[in-house]
Amino acid sequence: MPINTNNPSKKSWLKVSKDSDFPIQNIPFGVFLTRDDIITIGSRIGDQAIDLGALHQLGYFEGIPLTDDIFLQDTLNDFISGGKKTWRAVRNRISEIFDIDNPNLQNNEDHKKVILFSMDEIEMQLPVQIGDYTDFYSSKEHATNVGTMFRDPENALMPNWLHIPVGYHGRSSTIVPSGIPVRRPLGQTFPRGADKPVFGPSRLVDFELEMAFITTDANVMGEPIAIDDAENYIFGMVLFNDWSARDIQKWEYVPLGPFLAKNFASSISPWIVTLDALEPFRVESPEQDPEPFPYLRQKGQNSFDINLEVAIAPEDEEETMVTRSNFKYLYWTMAQQLAHHTINGCKINSGDMMGSGTISGPTPDSYGSMLELSWQGTKPVQLKHHKQRKFIEDHDTVILKGYCEKNGARIGFGEVATKLLPAHQNK
Ligand code: MN
């Protein structure tokens, strides 16, 4: 089935501003709570949320094999299990329904009343029940910077890094959507100059600028996913802030890798943008030297040109953009990550989430974490109104944004904005 949604000249009868992340070419998927406290699966055009449950009940998906309750659920997992053909058929249909030349819904005020919501009358939820969460470490610039700071500038990249898309299994229990505040974690650290570890609130809370992809059921246990097939099992992508406590991380990470420094919170943007929508923005990924093993070899354009930004807003103040990066800088592609993840027979399920790892660019103004931007706190980052930050302070809000732009066409992810609350206090 062809993708009929990407034509940049296509217009919707719904109003879309020129700088919107959600033109009719995007058609992302999410889950939201309506003004009547009903949870539904939806999409979005401009600043209008579309209740797909209501659209389906009113017969607008006729001819597409869908169960009656597929959109009347509080997660997208079952819909994602339907596979790429289903996602594409539904997006193609939504694109037709909201096309400026289609009068059906456009002229039906009664239907519009139950199908459309303005963004300020709904509450976005976590879009999937995330079974497993894996975080990769796929930015060469980030791995080099961290290796330089935490270990040895001469041997910043570990010997395995250019051969393996390095990753670790994280926790899905503390992944939350944009708008849910997170708490500064408590933990053990070993401050420089101390002679024994200390316990208390982390002093070095950081963001990580990442993206994550969401999978569908892909394989049975024991069977790898072939690299050329891997993208067929990726439903879409979100912005991903992988909150990190650098002081806890530095003390705990040897020898098994990150643990409590990473699993206290990760925040995602609520709309899942499909790979089909991102198709026009494909680019080549960085050249790989040494050439990877055959199970990781790919030809063609396997990355996406996605502009990424992070801003920090202190309480009651305007935000300052602190970095600009791009998804295309990642050394290992999503297909390579998924092929590697399953080469041993590991099973992937519908709704699993895979983080890219911090996406740092080649220049100091494109680094993807405060650890790198402030170079371990030695170079404070300037904010507006003469403020500065080495790491994230209590009541700061961290905002990640991402969008693609080409020949005047724009597709975006919206944002993930999260406030950091002070550490938990025992009463
Ligand atoms: Mn991470």
Residues whose N, C-alpha, C, O or C-beta is under 5 A from the ligand:
A	BS01	MN	D135 F136 E208 D242 G357 T358
